[in-house]
Amino acid sequence: MKQTPNNRKITSKQIAAMTGVVLLVFLYLITLILAIVDSSISGRFFILSLCCTLVVPIIVFLYSWMWARLTGKKAPGDPDSEA
């Protein structure tokens, strides 16, 4: 059987999404480690993690929406233009 190489291109939206995921996981790990160590700033990191849980996905969505607008491509959330 012939095997064809996977020439799948990674898009900027995928890079932004993965960056957001890595950032959130990193924040959660730091918060967990600080809570286990019983650091005095663990409460602040917990609040930061909660805020970033809401803010990071919004920023990733806005990035992908603005990128689609600037390049003329279909943006997420756009209604279908078929009439």
N, C-alpha and C positions, 0 to 999 in steps of 0.2 A: 504494500500500500504506500501511496505517496503521502508524505507529511509536508504540509505547507506551513511555513513559518507564520507565527502570529504577528502580523504587522499592525497591531492595534495601537493607535496613537493616544497618548494620555493628554486629556484636555486641561485647560487652565481651571475649569470648574471642578474637575476631579482633584487637582492639586490643592485648590482652596478648601475643598471639603475635607481632604485628608489632613491638611494642616490644622483645621479646626478640631478634628477628632483627636489628633496628637496633642494639641494644646489642652483640651479638656481632660484627657487621660493623665497628662502630666500634672495638671492642677489637682486632680483627685488624688493622685499618688502622694504628692507633697502634703496635701491636707491630711491624708491617712497617716503618713509617717510622723507628722508633727503632733497629731492627736495621740498616737501611741507613745511618743517620746514625752508627751505632756508639756509641750512648749507653751510659753505665754502668748505667742502669736497664733496659735492654732485656731482660735475663734475667728480671728480676722481672715485667715486663709479659708475657713469654712464659708464665711459670708462672700468672699471673693469667688469661690468656686460656685456658689449658688447664683451669683450675679452673672458669671461667665457662662453658666449653663443656658441662660436666656440670651445673652448678648452675642456670643460667638456664632450661633446659628443664624441670627438676624444679620450679622455682618457678612457671613458667607452668602446668604441669599441676596443681600443688596449688591455684593460684588458681582455675583453671577448675573443679576438683573442689569446692572450698569454695563457690564462687559457685552451683553447681548444687545443692549441699546446702542452702544458705541460702534459695534461691528455690523449692525443691521441684521442680526440673526434673531430667531424666535426666542423671546425671553420666557423664563418660567412664569406661569401665571397669566400669560397672554391668552385672550380668547381666540378660538380658531376663527380665521378670516373666511372660511368657506361659507358662502351664502347661496 
